[in-house]
């Protein structure tokens, strides 16, 4: 594989040769900036035909930059890589769509090592994007426990929420689960926006002299502009570094890199070319024992930090878990659609032991297929047993027909149980 890169700009055409890695982010953005801002081109062509390798961080950066330019009526066109596997990757990950939506449709790819890039502009879209990432993990990894996902859920939710609360980005943010290794239980995720950036967010509220200082302070506990607790980047950095993963952060004229090998090192440096917005690339080992509890040491005291499951599902007024079926699934007709739903319910049951009933809300849920009903409720009944099912699972606002389909699946599963 080619281990070099070459970047050339000829008029409004930006030609890229070789591999597109993290060190190529700033030169590429500079070339795009020069064509759009200095030379005033209203249409720019990204020629990736000679690209030999592409990585999620820099590609999501290119996607975010393209969205920002289109909002200014600057058109971006894309020439895909000549290499067929790389061309498919551009299509499947939504990179082609976000760079040039007029030329390429949204991806319909559903795989196990990548989740197509999602855009989120409000908390509803954020929840959908994050759930898409978690659904991919839950649907592909067997025998995964609730505690294994705590760090992933918390970190991704915190970082994507930061985009909505702090970035002031008119175009929201982008999220991609780049890859995960089911054997090592390693996750890599990317979050990017084209907002005011970390320096722009922190400098008005704190005594900060430079963008480098802003990034250095951003991963420290409790550093905030006043709009939040200031623990999102701190906790995300901690979960990555403590689990032996890496952590990259680009914003303004600063960049921050943590790498675990060959020797753990944190480097914060000045960049000549600014990154308008924020790019975070994080890798963590989500199976590290007690990762979230050890990473989130607030005020010098180790303990259980904010938990996504508790925040999303637990009803603080009564001892119960609220599970909205229409929110958790967008399809109700197949077994594959039911599998991640059942896995989530099983994780909740295991997480809360016998303390809480699981109230499954059927509001806005259409007629279930028999296969979906059996995949979720029939198999759940079989796994936890009739006694626990009847005491823990509560159906709310479930119409007569759906109740009948569910009870039929329970009856069939009970008939097949050994006596």
C-alpha positions in Angstrom: 0.0 0.0 0.0 1.2 3.5 -0.8 2.5 5.1 2.4 2.8 8.6 1.2 0.4 11.3 0.2 0.5 14.1 -2.3 -1.9 17.0 -2.4 -2.2 19.3 -5.4 -4.6 22.1 -6.2 -5.1 23.2 -9.8 -7.6 26.0 -10.0 -10.8 24.6 -8.3 -9.6 20.9 -8.4 -8.0 19.4 -5.3 -6.2 16.3 -6.2 -5.3 13.8 -3.5 -2.8 10.9 -4.0 -1.9 8.2 -1.4 -3.4 7.6 2.0 -5.6 10.1 3.8 -4.6 9.8 7.5 -4.8 12.1 10.5 -1.6 14.1 9.6 -3.2 15.0 6.3 -6.2 16.7 7.8 -4.8 20.2 8.0 -3.1 20.4 4.6 -6.3 19.2 2.9 -8.5 21.7 4.8 -6.0 24.5 3.9 -6.2 23.6 0.2 -10.0 23.7 0.4 -10.0 27.0 2.3 -7.6 28.6 -0.2 -9.8 27.6 -3.2 -13.0 28.8 -1.5 -11.9 31.8 0.5 -8.8 33.2 -1.2 -9.6 32.4 -4.9 -13.4 32.6 -4.5 -14.4 29.5 -6.4 -18.1 28.6 -6.0 -17.6 25.0 -7.1 -14.8 22.8 -5.9 -13.9 19.3 -7.1 -12.4 16.7 -4.7 -10.4 14.4 -6.9 -9.8 11.2 -4.8 -9.3 8.9 -7.8 -5.7 8.2 -6.8 -6.3 7.7 -3.1 -5.0 4.4 -1.8 -6.4 4.4 1.8 -8.8 6.5 3.8 -9.5 6.7 7.5 -12.7 7.8 9.3 -11.3 10.9 11.2 -10.0 12.8 8.1 -12.9 11.7 6.0 -15.5 12.9 8.5 -13.6 16.1 8.6 -13.9 16.5 4.8 -17.6 15.7 5.1 -18.2 18.3 7.7 -16.3 20.9 5.7 -18.3 20.1 2.6 -21.6 20.6 4.5 -20.4 23.9 5.9 -19.4 25.1 2.4 -22.7 24.1 0.8 -24.5 26.2 3.5 -22.6 29.1 1.9 -23.8 28.1 -1.6 -20.4 26.6 -2.6 -20.9 23.4 -4.5 -18.7 20.4 -3.9 -18.3 17.6 -6.5 -16.6 14.3 -5.8 -14.5 12.0 -8.0 -14.4 8.6 -6.2 -11.3 6.5 -5.8 -10.3 4.2 -8.6 -9.8 1.3 -6.2 -13.0 -0.6 -6.1 -12.9 -1.5 -2.4 -12.2 2.1 -1.5 -15.0 3.3 -3.8 -17.5 1.0 -2.0 -16.3 2.3 1.3 -17.0 5.9 0.3 -20.6 4.8 -0.7 -21.3 2.5 2.2 -20.1 4.9 4.9 -22.1 7.9 3.6 -18.8 9.8 2.9 -19.8 10.3 -0.7 -23.3 11.4 0.2 -22.2 14.0 2.7 -19.5 15.4 0.4 -21.8 15.5 -2.7 -25.5 14.7 -2.0 -26.5 15.7 -5.5 -24.3 13.0 -7.0 -24.6 10.2 -4.5 -27.6 8.9 -2.5 -27.6 8.1 1.2 -26.1 4.7 2.1 -28.4 1.8 2.9 -25.5 -0.3 4.1 -26.0 -2.4 7.2 -22.8 -4.1 8.2 -20.9 -5.3 11.3 -17.7 -3.3 11.2 -19.0 0.1 10.1 -22.0 2.2 10.7 -22.8 4.8 8.1 -22.1 8.4 9.1 -25.1 10.1 10.6 -25.9 13.8 10.9 -27.6 15.2 14.1 -28.9 18.7 14.4 -31.1 18.4 17.5 -31.5 16.0 20.5 -33.9 13.8 18.6 -31.5 13.2 15.8 -28.7 12.8 18.3 -30.5 10.0 20.1 -31.3 8.3 16.8 -27.6 8.6 15.7 -26.3 7.2 19.0 -28.8 4.4 19.1 -27.8 3.4 15.6 -24.2 3.0 16.9 -25.3 1.0 20.0 -27.7 -1.1 18.0 -24.9 -2.2 15.7 -22.9 -3.3 18.7 -25.8 -5.0 20.4 -26.9 -6.8 17.3 -23.4 -8.2 16.4 -21.8 -9.0 19.7 -23.0 -12.1 21.6 -23.0 -12.4 25.4 -22.3 -8.7 25.9 -23.1 -7.4 29.4 -24.6 -4.1 30.3 -21.5 -3.0 32.2 -19.4 -3.5 29.0 -21.4 -0.8 27.2 -21.4 1.8 30.0 -18.2 3.6 28.8 -19.3 3.6 25.1 -22.8 4.9 25.8 -21.6 7.5 28.2 -18.8 8.9 26.1 -20.6 9.0 22.8 -23.7 10.7 24.3 -21.6 13.2 26.2 -19.5 14.2 23.1 -22.5 14.4 20.7 -24.4 16.4 23.4 -21.4 18.8 23.6 -21.9 19.5 19.9 -25.5 20.6 20.4 -24.9 22.6 23.6 -21.6 24.2 23.0 -20.6 24.3 19.4 -23.2 26.7 18.0 -23.0 24.8 14.8 -25.7 25.7 12.3 -25.3 22.3 10.6 -25.2 20.1 13.7 -22.6 17.4 13.9 -21.6 14.1 12.3 -21.1 10.8 14.1 -19.6 7.6 12.8 -18.8 4.3 14.5 -15.7 3.7 12.5 -14.9 0.1 13.5 -14.9 -2.3 16.4 -13.2 -5.6 17.1 -15.5 -8.1 18.7 -12.6 -10.2 19.9 -10.7 -7.4 21.6 -13.9 -5.4 22.3 -12.3 -2.2 20.9 -14.5 0.7 19.6 -13.4 3.6 17.4 -15.8 6.5 17.0 -15.6 9.9 15.4 -17.6 13.1 16.1 -17.2 16.3 14.1 -18.8 19.7 13.8 -18.2 23.0 12.0 -19.1 25.2 15.0 -17.2 27.8 17.0 -14.7 25.2 18.3 -13.4 24.5 21.8 -11.3 27.7 22.0 -14.3 29.7 20.9 -16.4 28.1 23.5 -14.0 28.3 26.5 -12.0 31.5 25.9 -14.9 33.9 26.7 -15.6 32.2 30.0 -12.0 31.4 31.2 -8.6 33.0 31.4 -7.1 31.2 28.3 -4.3 32.7 26.2 -4.1 30.2 23.3 -6.0 27.5 21.4 -3.4 25.0 22.6 -4.1 25.9 26.2 -7.9 25.6 25.5 -7.5 22.1 24.3 -5.2 21.1 27.1 -7.7 22.5 29.7 -10.7 20.9 27.9 -9.8 17.4 29.0 -9.5 18.4 32.7 -12.3 17.8 35.2 -14.9 20.4 35.6 -13.6 22.8 32.9 -16.7 24.5 31.3 -18.0 27.6 29.8 -20.9 27.6 32.2 -23.4 25.7 30.0 -22.6 22.3 31.5 -20.7 20.3 34.1 -17.5 20.2 32.0 -17.0 16.5 32.3 -17.8 15.3 28.8 -14.3 15.7 27.2 -12.7 14.8 30.6 -14.6 11.5 30.9 -14.2 10.6 27.2 -10.4 11.2 27.4 -10.2 9.2 30.6 -12.1 6.2 29.2 -9.8 6.1 26.1 -6.5 6.6 27.9 -7.2 4.3 30.8 -8.4 1.4 28.5 -5.3 1.6 26.3 -7.0 3.4 23.4 -6.0 6.6 21.6 -7.6 10.0 21.7 -7.3 12.7 19.0 -8.8 16.2 19.2 -8.6 19.0 16.6 -10.1 22.5 17.1 -9.0 26.0 16.2 -5.3 26.3 15.9 -4.7 23.4 18.4 -4.5 19.7 18.2 -4.2 17.1 21.0 -3.0 13.5 20.6 -2.9 10.8 23.2 -1.3 7.5 22.1 -0.7 4.5 24.3 2.2 2.9 22.3 5.1 2.5 22.2 5.0 4.6 25.4 2.0 6.5 26.7 2.2 10.1 25.7 0.0 13.2 25.5 1.0 15.9 23.0 -0.7 19.2 22.5 0.6 21.4 19.8 -0.2 24.5 17.7 -1.4 24.1 14.1 -0.7 26.7 11.5 -3.9 25.9 9.6 -7.0 26.3 11.9 -9.7 23.6 12.2 -13.0 25.4 12.0 -15.1 23.4 14.5 -14.0 20.3 16.4 -13.0 16.8 15.4 -12.7 14.0 18.0 -11.5 10.5 17.2 -11.5 8.1 20.1 -10.7 4.4 20.6 -11.4 2.5 23.8 -11.6 -1.0 25.1 -15.1 -1.3 26.4 -14.6 -4.6 28.1 -12.0 -3.3 30.6 -13.4 -4.1 34.1 -15.1 -1.1 35.8 -13.8 1.2 33.1 -16.5 3.9 33.5 -16.3 3.9 37.3 -12.5 4.2 37.3 -12.4 6.8 34.5 -14.9 9.1 36.1 -13.2 10.2 39.3 -15.0 13.4 40.2 -13.6 15.6 42.9 -10.9 13.0 43.7 -13.5 10.4 44.6 -13.9 7.3 42.6 -17.5 6.4 41.9 -20.2 5.7 39.4 -20.6 8.7 37.1 -23.6 9.7 35.1 -25.1 6.6 33.3 -26.8 6.7 30.0 -29.2 3.9 30.8 -30.3 5.6 34.0 -30.7 8.9 32.3 -32.7 7.5 29.3 -34.8 4.7 30.9 -35.1 5.2 34.6 -38.2 6.9 36.0 -36.9 8.9 39.0 -40.4 9.3 40.4 -41.3 5.6 40.7 -39.3 2.4 40.7 -39.6 1.4 37.1 -37.9 1.5 33.7 -39.7 3.1 30.8 -39.0 1.5 27.4 -40.6 3.2 24.4 -40.9 0.6 21.7 -41.5 3.1 18.9 -38.3 4.9 19.9 -36.2 1.8 20.1 -37.1 0.4 16.8 -38.2 1.8 13.4 -39.3 -1.5 12.0 -41.7 -4.1 13.5 -42.0 -6.7 10.7 -38.9 -9.0 10.9 -36.9 -11.1 13.3 -33.7 -9.1 12.6 -35.5 -5.9 13.7 -36.6 -7.5 16.9 -33.2 -8.9 17.9 -31.6 -5.6 19.1 -34.8 -4.7 20.9 -34.7 -8.0 22.9 -31.0 -7.5 23.6 -31.7 -4.1 25.1 -34.5 -5.3 27.3 -32.3 -8.2 28.5 -29.6 -5.7 29.3 -32.0 -3.6 31.3 -33.4 -6.6 33.2 -29.9 -7.8 34.0 -28.7 -4.3 34.9 -31.6 -3.6 37.4 -31.8 -7.1 38.7 -35.2 -7.7 40.3 -35.7 -4.1 41.6 -37.5 -2.5 38.7 -40.3 -3.6 36.3 -39.7 -2.8 32.6 -42.7 -0.8 31.3 -42.8 -1.3 27.5 -44.8 1.5 26.0 -46.6 0.7 22.7 -47.7 4.2 21.9 -47.4 4.9 18.1 -46.4 1.3 17.5 -48.2 -0.3 14.4 -49.2 -4.0 14.1 -46.4 -6.3 15.0 -45.5 -9.2 12.8 -45.7 -12.7 14.4 -41.9 -13.1 13.8 -41.1 -9.7 15.5 -43.4 -10.5 18.5 -41.8 -13.9 18.9 -38.2 -12.6 18.5 -38.7 -10.0 21.2 -41.3 -11.4 23.6 -41.4 -15.1 22.9 -37.6 -15.5 23.2 -37.5 -13.1 26.2 -40.1 -15.3 27.9 -38.1 -18.3 27.1 -34.8 -16.8 28.4 -35.9 -15.4 31.8 -38.8 -17.8 32.5 -42.5 -17.3 33.0 -42.4 -16.1 36.6 -39.9 -13.3 36.0 -41.5 -12.4 32.7 -44.9 -11.9 34.3 -43.5 -9.9 37.2 -41.0 -7.8 35.3 -42.5 -7.1 31.9 -45.4 -4.7 31.7 -47.1 -3.7 28.4 -48.6 -0.2 28.3 -51.0 1.1 25.7 -50.7 -2.2 23.8 -53.8 -2.7 21.5 -55.8 -5.8 21.5 -54.3 -7.2 18.3 -50.7 -6.8 19.4 -51.5 -8.3 22.8 -53.0 -11.3 21.1 -49.9 -11.8 18.9 -47.6 -11.5 21.9 -49.6 -13.9 24.0 -49.7 -16.4 21.1 -45.9 -16.3 20.9 -45.7 -16.8 24.7 -48.1 -19.8 24.6 -46.1 -21.4 21.8 -42.8 -20.9 23.6 -44.3 -22.3 26.9 -45.7 -25.3 25.1 -42.1 -26.1 23.9 -40.6 -25.6 27.3 -39.3 -28.8 29.2 -41.5 -29.7 32.1 
